[in-house]
Each structure stands twice: as C-alpha cells, then as structure tokens.
Amino acid sequence: MLTLFRAVSLLEGLSYIAILSITMGFVSREFVSQVGMAHGILFMMYVFLSMQVCNKQRWSGKVSTLLFLASLVPFAFIPVELFVKKAINNPQQASS
C-alpha cells in the first residue's frame, strides 16, 4: 500500500506542476482538459490513499493533516516522498 501511495503522490505532484505550468502559460492551453482530468483523478486517489495509509500505519492526526496539506502546495510531494520512503525502509521511526 505504501508503494502505491508513493507512486500516486509522485504522479499527483507532477500533474499539479503541469497544471500550474499550463495556467502560467509555459505549456499550451490545449492540454488543459486532459491534464486537468488526470490531476483531478490523481488528487482524489491521493486523498483516499493517504487516509488508508494513515489508518493502516497508525500515523497520528498530525501526519494525516500534513499529508493532506502537502497535496495543496506545489513541490510538497518531495518531502512526502522522502517521508514515505523512510516509512518503507524503517517503519518504527516514521510512525509518529
């Protein structure tokens, strides 16, 4: 489950950056529908999986809240990636 969450987190973060790139005019606006739909689906998967992972790993409400807030901030998927990688490698230390 952590590996799936990690993959969805990475894809959701990258799709968020893609949406921002389109909004700022760095990428053609003709892709907004496709990228927007992909990002919306990935965002919902991220939120659902973050709740599932927090329950399964018995992470605190603080961690759960931080994971949700990370989905709203560009590039915050990077610290999430590091945290989840740490949780996979050493489950006892990442449980707080």
N, CA and C atoms as an extended XYZ file, in Angstrom:
288
Properties=species:S:1:pos:R:3:atomname:S:1:resname:S:1:resid:I:1 pbc="F F F"
N         0.824       -1.196        0.000 N   MET     1
C         0.000        0.000        0.000 CA  MET     1
C         0.869        1.260        0.000 C   MET     1
N         1.977        1.234        0.753 N   LEU     2
C         2.863        2.394        0.785 CA  LEU     2
C         3.483        2.670       -0.577 C   LEU     2
N         3.822        1.612       -1.297 N   THR     3
C         4.426        1.787       -2.616 CA  THR     3
C         3.427        2.417       -3.582 C   THR     3
N         2.181        1.984       -3.532 N   LEU     4
C         1.139        2.575       -4.374 CA  LEU     4
C         0.922        4.040       -4.000 C   LEU     4
N         0.860        4.327       -2.702 N   PHE     5
C         0.685        5.705       -2.253 CA  PHE     5
C         1.848        6.571       -2.722 C   PHE     5
N         3.025        6.033       -2.636 N   ARG     6
C         4.224        6.757       -3.070 CA  ARG     6
C         4.148        7.101       -4.556 C   ARG     6
N         3.727        6.150       -5.371 N   ALA     7
C         3.611        6.377       -6.814 CA  ALA     7
C         2.531        7.414       -7.120 C   ALA     7
N         1.382        7.295       -6.471 N   VAL     8
C         0.293        8.248       -6.706 CA  VAL     8
C         0.692        9.639       -6.228 C   VAL     8
N         1.392        9.723       -5.105 N   SER     9
C         1.857       11.007       -4.598 CA  SER     9
C         2.777       11.692       -5.602 C   SER     9
N         3.696       10.938       -6.151 N   LEU    10
C         4.630       11.490       -7.136 CA  LEU    10
C         3.885       11.957       -8.387 C   LEU    10
N         2.999       11.125       -8.898 N   LEU    11
C         2.243       11.488      -10.102 CA  LEU    11
C         1.317       12.680       -9.853 C   LEU    11
N         0.690       12.722       -8.685 N   GLU    12
C        -0.196       13.840       -8.355 CA  GLU    12
C         0.602       15.135       -8.270 C   GLU    12
N         1.760       15.081       -7.648 N   GLY    13
C         2.603       16.270       -7.546 CA  GLY    13
C         3.070       16.772       -8.901 C   GLY    13
N         3.464       15.850       -9.757 N   LEU    14
C         3.903       16.238      -11.101 CA  LEU    14
C         2.742       16.779      -11.932 C   LEU    14
N         1.559       16.192      -11.773 N   SER    15
C         0.401       16.698      -12.523 CA  SER    15
C         0.001       18.088      -12.028 C   SER    15
N         0.193       18.349      -10.741 N   TYR    16
C        -0.093       19.678      -10.195 CA  TYR    16
C         0.847       20.708      -10.814 C   TYR    16
N         2.107       20.356      -10.924 N   ILE    17
C         3.076       21.254      -11.553 CA  ILE    17
C         2.718       21.467      -13.027 C   ILE    17
N         2.256       20.419      -13.692 N   ALA    18
C         1.838       20.550      -15.094 CA  ALA    18
C         0.653       21.507      -15.220 C   ALA    18
N        -0.325       21.386      -14.325 N   ILE    19
C        -1.482       22.294      -14.343 CA  ILE    19
C        -1.030       23.735      -14.113 C   ILE    19
N        -0.126       23.932      -13.169 N   LEU    20
C         0.371       25.287      -12.917 CA  LEU    20
C         1.141       25.822      -14.117 C   LEU    20
N         1.881       24.964      -14.793 N   SER    21
C         2.619       25.373      -15.991 CA  SER    21
C         1.665       25.818      -17.094 C   SER    21
N         0.563       25.111      -17.241 N   ILE    22
C        -0.446       25.496      -18.235 CA  ILE    22
C        -1.075       26.830      -17.844 C   ILE    22
N        -1.406       26.975      -16.571 N   THR    23
C        -2.036       28.200      -16.089 CA  THR    23
C        -1.126       29.412      -16.281 C   THR    23
N         0.159       29.217      -16.059 N   MET    24
C         1.104       30.323      -16.191 CA  MET    24
C         1.548       30.545      -17.632 C   MET    24
N         1.095       29.703      -18.544 N   GLY    25
C         1.397       29.897      -19.951 CA  GLY    25
C         2.678       29.258      -20.438 C   GLY    25
N         3.297       28.414      -19.623 N   PHE    26
C         4.529       27.745      -20.035 CA  PHE    26
C         4.253       26.588      -20.992 C   PHE    26
N         3.061       26.039      -20.906 N   VAL    27
C         2.647       24.914      -21.747 CA  VAL    27
C         1.356       25.327      -22.448 C   VAL    27
N         1.140       24.833      -23.650 N   SER    28
C        -0.040       25.181      -24.442 CA  SER    28
C        -1.334       24.864      -23.689 C   SER    28
N        -2.297       25.758      -23.783 N   ARG    29
C        -3.580       25.584      -23.101 CA  ARG    29
C        -4.440       24.490      -23.723 C   ARG    29
N        -4.054       23.978      -24.855 N   GLU    30
C        -4.852       22.921      -25.483 CA  GLU    30
C        -4.826       21.620      -24.679 C   GLU    30
N        -3.903       21.508      -23.738 N   PHE    31
C        -3.787       20.297      -22.924 CA  PHE    31
C        -4.508       20.403      -21.581 C   PHE    31
N        -5.155       21.536      -21.326 N   VAL    32
C        -5.730       21.761      -20.000 CA  VAL    32
C        -6.799       20.726      -19.641 C   VAL    32
N        -7.608       20.305      -20.578 N   SER    33
C        -8.661       19.325      -20.266 CA  SER    33
C        -8.078       17.978      -19.870 C   SER    33
N        -7.126       17.496      -20.649 N   GLN    34
C        -6.535       16.191      -20.365 CA  GLN    34
C        -5.734       16.211      -19.060 C   GLN    34
N        -4.897       17.224      -18.906 N   VAL    35
C        -4.069       17.300      -17.697 CA  VAL    35
C        -4.951       17.575      -16.478 C   VAL    35
N        -5.965       18.412      -16.650 N   GLY    36
C        -6.873       18.710      -15.543 CA  GLY    36
C        -7.623       17.478      -15.063 C   GLY    36
N        -8.104       16.681      -16.004 N   MET    37
C        -8.814       15.447      -15.641 CA  MET    37
C        -7.871       14.472      -14.936 C   MET    37
N        -6.676       14.313      -15.488 N   ALA    38
C        -5.698       13.405      -14.874 CA  ALA    38
C        -5.351       13.871      -13.465 C   ALA    38
N        -5.134       15.169      -13.309 N   HIS    39
C        -4.789       15.695      -11.989 CA  HIS    39
C        -5.944       15.502      -11.005 C   HIS    39
N        -7.166       15.738      -11.450 N   GLY    40
C        -8.322       15.554      -10.570 CA  GLY    40
C        -8.448       14.126      -10.071 C   GLY    40
N        -8.274       13.182      -10.971 N   ILE    41
C        -8.339       11.765      -10.589 CA  ILE    41
C        -7.200       11.415       -9.644 C   ILE    41
N        -5.994       11.876       -9.969 N   LEU    42
C        -4.840       11.593       -9.110 CA  LEU    42
C        -4.994       12.245       -7.740 C   LEU    42
N        -5.561       13.450       -7.692 N   PHE    43
C        -5.781       14.124       -6.414 CA  PHE    43
C        -6.739       13.325       -5.534 C   PHE    43
N        -7.843       12.867       -6.120 N   MET    44
C        -8.802       12.068       -5.344 CA  MET    44
C        -8.172       10.756       -4.876 C   MET    44
N        -7.377       10.129       -5.739 N   MET    45
C        -6.680        8.901       -5.340 CA  MET    45
C        -5.699        9.187       -4.208 C   MET    45
N        -4.989       10.313       -4.294 N   TYR    46
C        -4.020       10.692       -3.261 CA  TYR    46
C        -4.717       10.864       -1.911 C   TYR    46
N        -5.811       11.607       -1.900 N   VAL    47
C        -6.529       11.844       -0.642 CA  VAL    47
C        -7.047       10.525       -0.070 C   VAL    47
N        -7.666        9.695       -0.908 N   PHE    48
C        -8.187        8.405       -0.459 CA  PHE    48
C        -7.062        7.518        0.075 C   PHE    48
N        -5.977        7.401       -0.693 N   LEU    49
C        -4.868        6.539       -0.266 CA  LEU    49
C        -4.168        7.087        0.972 C   LEU    49
N        -4.071        8.406        1.103 N   SER    50
C        -3.429        8.961        2.298 CA  SER    50
C        -4.226        8.602        3.550 C   SER    50
N        -5.560        8.632        3.457 N   MET    51
C        -6.382        8.224        4.603 CA  MET    51
C        -6.197        6.738        4.900 C   MET    51
N        -6.174        5.921        3.859 N   GLN    52
C        -5.992        4.484        4.038 CA  GLN    52
C        -4.633        4.174        4.659 C   GLN    52
N        -3.593        4.810        4.140 N   VAL    53
C        -2.235        4.561        4.636 CA  VAL    53
C        -2.104        5.039        6.077 C   VAL    53
N        -2.649        6.208        6.387 N   CYS    54
C        -2.567        6.720        7.763 CA  CYS    54
C        -3.249        5.776        8.743 C   CYS    54
N        -4.388        5.233        8.361 N   ASN    55
C        -5.072        4.270        9.233 CA  ASN    55
C        -4.275        2.985        9.371 C   ASN    55
N        -3.795        2.457        8.260 N   LYS    56
C        -3.070        1.188        8.288 CA  LYS    56
C        -1.746        1.303        9.047 C   LYS    56
N        -1.049        2.417        8.855 N   GLN    57
C         0.246        2.617        9.511 CA  GLN    57
C         0.101        3.180       10.929 C   GLN    57
N        -1.131        3.532       11.290 N   ARG    58
C        -1.422        4.125       12.600 CA  ARG    58
C        -0.643        5.418       12.823 C   ARG    58
N        -0.593        6.229       11.762 N   TRP    59
C         0.053        7.524       11.867 CA  TRP    59
C        -0.890        8.488       12.573 C   TRP    59
N        -0.327        9.477       13.221 N   SER    60
C        -1.111       10.427       14.011 CA  SER    60
C        -1.955       11.336       13.121 C   SER    60
N        -2.861       12.042       13.753 N   GLY    61
C        -3.675       13.019       13.042 CA  GLY    61
C        -2.829       14.138       12.463 C   GLY    61
N        -1.734       14.446       13.144 N   LYS    62
C        -0.816       15.480       12.655 CA  LYS    62
C        -0.219       15.070       11.310 C   LYS    62
N         0.224       13.827       11.208 N   VAL    63
C         0.792       13.323        9.953 CA  VAL    63
C        -0.276       13.318        8.873 C   VAL    63
N        -1.459       12.893        9.227 N   SER    64
C        -2.572       12.858        8.278 CA  SER    64
C        -2.873       14.256        7.738 C   SER    64
N        -2.914       15.228        8.624 N   THR    65
C        -3.164       16.616        8.217 CA  THR    65
C        -2.047       17.143        7.333 C   THR    65
N        -0.808       16.850        7.695 N   LEU    66
C         0.328       17.308        6.886 CA  LEU    66
C         0.329       16.672        5.503 C   LEU    66
N        -0.054       15.404        5.426 N   LEU    67
C        -0.136       14.757        4.116 CA  LEU    67
C        -1.197       15.426        3.253 C   LEU    67
N        -2.327       15.786        3.855 N   PHE    68
C        -3.362       16.472        3.085 CA  PHE    68
C        -2.886       17.849        2.644 C   PHE    68
N        -2.301       18.607        3.558 N   LEU    69
C        -1.826       19.949        3.208 CA  LEU    69
C        -0.746       19.901        2.132 C   LEU    69
N         0.046       18.843        2.134 N   ALA    70
C         1.089       18.697        1.112 CA  ALA    70
C         0.496       18.572       -0.281 C   ALA    70
N        -0.730       18.096       -0.375 N   SER    71
C        -1.363       17.971       -1.694 CA  SER    71
C        -1.779       19.326       -2.249 C   SER    71
N        -1.792       20.348       -1.424 N   LEU    72
C        -2.216       21.679       -1.845 CA  LEU    72
C        -1.046       22.597       -2.191 C   LEU    72
N         0.154       22.196       -1.842 N   VAL    73
C         1.335       23.043       -2.025 CA  VAL    73
C         2.211       22.469       -3.137 C   VAL    73
N         2.541       23.287       -4.141 N   PRO    74
C         3.430       22.785       -5.200 CA  PRO    74
C         4.776       22.340       -4.624 C   PRO    74
N         5.303       21.277       -5.128 N   PHE    75
C         6.584       20.679       -4.746 CA  PHE    75
C         6.586       20.053       -3.349 C   PHE    75
N         5.464       20.066       -2.640 N   ALA    76
C         5.413       19.429       -1.322 CA  ALA    76
C         5.381       17.914       -1.436 C   ALA    76
N         5.183       17.406       -2.645 N   PHE    77
C         5.214       15.954       -2.829 CA  PHE    77
C         6.621       15.408       -2.597 C   PHE    77
N         7.631       16.247       -2.672 N   ILE    78
C         9.011       15.782       -2.467 CA  ILE    78
C         9.242       15.384       -1.011 C   ILE    78
N         8.901       16.232       -0.011 N   PRO    79
C         9.032       15.778        1.376 CA  PRO    79
C         8.139       14.579        1.700 C   PRO    79
N         6.955       14.520        1.080 N   VAL    80
C         6.077       13.361        1.283 CA  VAL    80
C         6.771       12.108        0.771 C   VAL    80
N         7.377       12.206       -0.398 N   GLU    81
C         8.117       11.079       -0.975 CA  GLU    81
C         9.217       10.615       -0.018 C   GLU    81
N         9.963       11.552        0.540 N   LEU    82
C        11.038       11.195        1.475 CA  LEU    82
C        10.481       10.557        2.746 C   LEU    82
N         9.368       11.086        3.253 N   PHE    83
C         8.750       10.537        4.457 CA  PHE    83
C         8.264        9.110        4.228 C   PHE    83
N         7.589        8.885        3.111 N   VAL    84
C         7.051        7.548        2.827 CA  VAL    84
C         8.186        6.570        2.552 C   VAL    84
N         9.226        7.030        1.875 N   LYS    85
C        10.391        6.168        1.636 CA  LYS    85
C        11.014        5.755        2.970 C   LYS    85
N        11.096        6.700        3.900 N   LYS    86
C        11.612        6.402        5.238 CA  LYS    86
C        10.706        5.395        5.949 C   LYS    86
N         9.394        5.554        5.785 N   ALA    87
C         8.437        4.638        6.414 CA  ALA    87
C         8.568        3.232        5.855 C   ALA    87
N         8.862        3.124        4.573 N   ILE    88
C         9.044        1.808        3.959 CA  ILE    88
C        10.319        1.160        4.478 C   ILE    88
N        11.389        1.943        4.568 N   ASN    89
C        12.685        1.400        4.982 CA  ASN    89
C        12.785        1.151        6.479 C   ASN    89
N        12.115        1.975        7.286 N   ASN    90
C        12.208        1.848        8.736 CA  ASN    90
C        10.851        2.194        9.356 C   ASN    90
N         9.935        1.255        9.420 N   PRO    91
C         8.557        1.535        9.857 CA  PRO    91
C         8.430        2.101       11.271 C   PRO    91
N         9.316        1.761       12.186 N   GLN    92
C         9.180        2.221       13.565 CA  GLN    92
C         9.435        3.722       13.695 C   GLN    92
N        10.405        4.274       12.980 N   GLN    93
C        10.742        5.690       13.119 CA  GLN    93
C         9.714        6.607       12.478 C   GLN    93
N         9.048        6.183       11.429 N   ALA    94
C         8.109        7.042       10.701 CA  ALA    94
C         6.704        7.010       11.279 C   ALA    94
N         6.500        6.330       12.389 N   SER    95
C         5.141        6.146       12.907 CA  SER    95
C         4.621        7.322       13.712 C   SER    95
N         5.419        8.335       13.978 N   SER    96
C         4.946        9.449       14.803 CA  SER    96
C         4.245       10.526       14.035 C   SER    96
